[in-house]
């Protein structure tokens, strides 16, 4: 079977539909699955409790769901892993990944800032029993300990779009699993698993869904890691809703087209922003992509207030262009000193470029920057 991303995005998770006599993927909304064989149900529950998959009938919607499993298979294929485990949100996926490390007695996490503000908060607060050491890619090796259970990075990072060399970090980590949050890049622009990352996480709410109408999270990984994550999900109940899985599976079919088109527009806007007198710095990742961060000379809040075509809202990855002020919203929960130390300055704006015409977007940006 071809490995071209555009082809796999359309067919992943759907390869059996023709044999089933179906064109659209089925949506199973059942919360429970009746069975007259309670002994077999007991056997299946024993399997699910270990984090393994059972090809038979599900038992309960909190444990497994056929539509969710289709989405999981699709993400695993696109990211190049055996398995994926889906959750109700990106933060539910982050939480389960941390709890899986804690459950093995490895409560120490090494992380590289910046990361999404709520991820920063859950690591710093220790709410899940973890202890975090913040490191740079250059100092990470010296921070690893015998009880380090996870190394956590985002690349490109939220919101500065800074990048790390994934393969170099893998070499440094050794036996310690490296988790890469790949939300901003998507498998269209990079596949961290091919570079040796053990776990690849997405806030599926963003580009995977792509239309601002669905929430979810997913972790692609190997069989052993997936079993632990399913055990956590079995116990905590953070499974993705089947309707969300259906919408996410549908969103994947256009993912390469959306990311490619938005990236081309973003590249044009980056060049123009670099020349704009109202902009002091522009941050754009080497791998490209639809995300642009820029620091303004004037009042960033005035820019937010002045846009008319661009949507002033938190989140990213939608078909429409969104802009937000990270210090006020996505990273507000991070201590000011930590924000600034990670490059999240008070005049930084983050823009997620959508599918609008580039000239219309530039006209709106230009007038908003002048208004500030």
N, C-alpha and C positions, 0 to 999 in steps of 0.2 A: 504494500500500500504506500502511496506517495507520502512524503513527509513535508510537503509544502505547507506553510503555515495557513495560507488562505483556504486551501482545500481542507485541511484538518479542522480548522475553526468551524467550517460548515458541517462536517460529518462526524466530528468527535462526539461520542455519547449517543449517536444516532445510527450507528452501523447496522443495527439489527432491525430497523424499522421496516425495510422492504420485506424481510422474511415474516414480519408480523402483520403485513398488509396495511401498514400505517405510513402516513407521510409526516404529520406533525408528531412530536414526542408526546406521549400520553401524560396527563396530569392526574396523579393519585392523591386525593385529599383525605384519605382515610386516617383516622386517629387510632383505630384498632382493627385487628385482622382476626375474624372468627376462625376457630378450629375445633373440630370434634375430637381431635387427637391431643388431649392435654399432656400426654406423656412426651409426644414429639415437641410440643411447645416448651416443655421443661428442658428438653435437650437443646433446643435452639436458644433459649435464654442463657443456658450455660455457655454456649458458644459466644453469644453477644457480650456477655459479661467479661470475657477474656479480651475483648477488642477485636476478635476475628469476624470475618464476614460469613454469612450462611446463605447459600444460594436458594434456600427454600422460602416459603411465605414469611413475610415479616410478622412480628408479634404485636408491636406497639409503635405508634408514630414517633414517639420520643427517642426510640432506639434506632430505627432505620425506616427508610421510605424509598420506594423505587424511583421516584422522580429525582430525589436528592442524590441517589446513587448514580443516576445518569450524568448529572452535573459533575459529580466527583470524578467519574471516569474521564469525562471530557477534559477537565483541568489537569488531571494526572497526565493525560496524553500530551496536551499542549506544553506542559512544563517538563516533560521527559522523565516522569517518575512512574513507579508501579501503582501508587495509591494517592488519593487525596481525601481529606476529611473536611466536611463543610459545617459551618456554624452560623448562628443567627446574626452575627455581625463580625466586623473585622476585629473589634476588641474582644469578642468572645473567643475568636481564634487565637489572639495574642495571649489571653488568660489561660486557655487550655495548654498552649505551648509552654508557658511558665510552670503551670501546675504539673505537667508531665515531667519536667526536670526535678521539681521538688519531690515528687512521688518516688523518685529514684535516690533520694537522699542528697541530691546535688542542688543546693539552694542558691549557690553563687552564680550570678549572671554578669558577664562583661558586655557592655553596650557602647556603641559609638554614637555620640550626638552629632547633628540633631536627629531626632526621631519625632514622629507624630506626638503632639502634646499629651494626649491621654496615655499613650504608651510610656512616655517619659514619666508621667504621674504614677502609673501603676508599678513601675520599676522603682522609682524613688521612694514611694510611700511604703513599700514592703507589704502591701495589703494581702498578697498571696503567699507570704512567707519567704519571698526571695530577698537576697541581698545583692545590690548592684554596685559594680565598679564602673565608672565612666572612663573610657580610654579613647585615645586617638588610634588610628590604624598603626602608627609607628610605635606606640607604647603598649599595644594590646598584648603582645607576647609576655611582657613582664608582669601583667596583671592576672594571668591564668593561675589557678590554684587547683589542688587535688579535688576540691569540692565544686569546681566550676562545671555547671551542667549545661550551659548554653552561652553562645556568643550571638548577640543580636545587633543587626545593622539594617539600615534602610539605604538603598542606593538605586537611583538618585534619592536624596534625603528630603524629607518634608520639614521646612518649606524652602530651604536654600538651594536645593537641587545639587548639593555636593555629592561627589561620587567616590566610591572606594574600589580598589582592585580586589574583586571577589576571589580570584584564584590565589592571589598573594595571601589573603586572609585565611583561606582554607589551609594553605601550607603552614601558617603560623598556628592555627587552632589544633592541628594534630588530631587527637581522638575526641576533642570537644566538639559537639555538633555546632555548626554555623547555621543560624536562621537568617535568611535574607527576606526582608519585606520588599516585594517586587511590585507593589501597587502602582507606583508611578511609571515604571517601564513596561509592564505587562510582558507576557511571553513573546509579544511581537518584536520588542526591542532587545530583550535579553532573557536568557534562560539560565539562572544561577545554578541549577542542578547540573548542567553540563560542565560547569566550572568547579564542581565539587561540593556545593552547599548541600547540607543534609536536609534542610527544610526550607520551603519557599512559601511565603505567606502573602495573601492578598486581602485587602478590603474589597470584596467583590461588589460592594456598593458603588464603587467608582467606575473604572473603565470596563470591567467585565460586564456589568449591567448596562452601563452606557447611556441611560436615559433619565437618571435621577428619580426613579420610581421603585427601586427595590433595594433592600438592605441584606447584606450577608458577608461572610468571611470564609476563607478556605485555606488549608495548608496542604501543599503537595509534598510528598515525602516517600520514604521506603516503607516496607512492610512492618518492620519493628516499630518505627516511630508512629505509623498510622494506628497500630494496635493500641499503643498507649494513649493516643489522642481519642480514639473511640471509647476507651475505658473512661477517660475523663468526661467525655460527652454523655456516655451512658449514665454516669453518676450525677452529673450536674444539669443535664437537660438542655444544653444550649444548641440543639440541632437546628439547622436551616429549615424554614418553613417550605413545604413542597411548592406552593405557588411562587415563592421567591426563587426556588431552584428552576422552575419552569421558565420564568422570565430571564434568569441568568443564562440558562442554556440557549435561549433565543438570542440574547445579547451577544453571546460568543460568536455567532455566525457572521456578524458584521464587525467584530473587533479589529481585525487587521485593516479593513477599509477605513474605519473611523480613526484609528490611531495614526495611520499613514497620512490621511488627509489633514487631520488636525496638526500633525507634526510639520507638514509643509507650510501651513499657514503660520504656525508659531515661529518657524525659522525666519519668515519674512518680517514678522512683527519684532523679533529680536534685533534684527539689523536696524530697523527704524528707531526702536527705543534707544539703541546705543548712540544714536545721533541726536536724540531729543534733548533740548536744553533743560527740560524739567526732570530729567532722569540722571542720577549720579552714578549708578552702577546697574548692570544687568547680569543675571545669573542664569546660565542655560547649560544643561549637561552635554557632555561630549557625545553621548549616544543619541542625542536629539530628544524628540518627544513633544507632547502637547503642553507641558508645563513650562511656564516662564516666571521667574522671580525678578523683581526690580526694585531698586531703592530710589525714592523720589526726592527731589530737592525741596518741594513744598510740603503741604500738609497731606498725609496719606488718607486721612478721613475725608478730606475734601474731594479727593479723587473718587473714593467709593461713593460719595454722595452725588457726584456729577455724571457718572456713567448712565446712559439711557438704553443702549442696545445690550451691552454686557450686563449680566445678572450679578448684582452684589450679594453674594451668598457664600456660606461655608460649603465645603465639599468640592468635588472635582470629577472629571471624567465623563461629563454629560455631553449631549449633542450641542448644547448651548454653552457659550463662554461664560465662565464664572470668575469673579475676582473677590479677594478677601484680604483683610489685614491680620496676618498671623498673630501678632502680639496682642491683639484684642480678642481673637476668637480661637483658632485651632491650637494656639500655644499659650493661651492666657493662664492656664493652670500651672504652667512651668514657672518657677521662681525667676524674677527679672534678671538676676545675675547669671543664672544658668542659660536663660534665653539669649542674652547678649553674648555670652561666651561661646555659644553654638552658632553665632552669626545671625540670629533672628533679631535684627535691629528694629527700632520703633518706626522707621520709615520704609520698611520692607513690605511690598505687596506681592501676593502670589496669584497668578492668573492661570486658569485651566482653559486652554483654547478649544473651542468647539468647531462646528462645521459651517459657521456663517462665512460669507464672502470676506476676504481679507481686507478689501478696501473699506467696507462698512465698519469692520472692527477697528481699523486704524483711525478712521474718522472719529469714532466714539472715544477711543483712547486719547487721541490728540486733543480733543476739546476738553476732556476731563482733566488731563495734565495741565492744560493752560488755565483751567478754572481754579486749580489748586495754587 
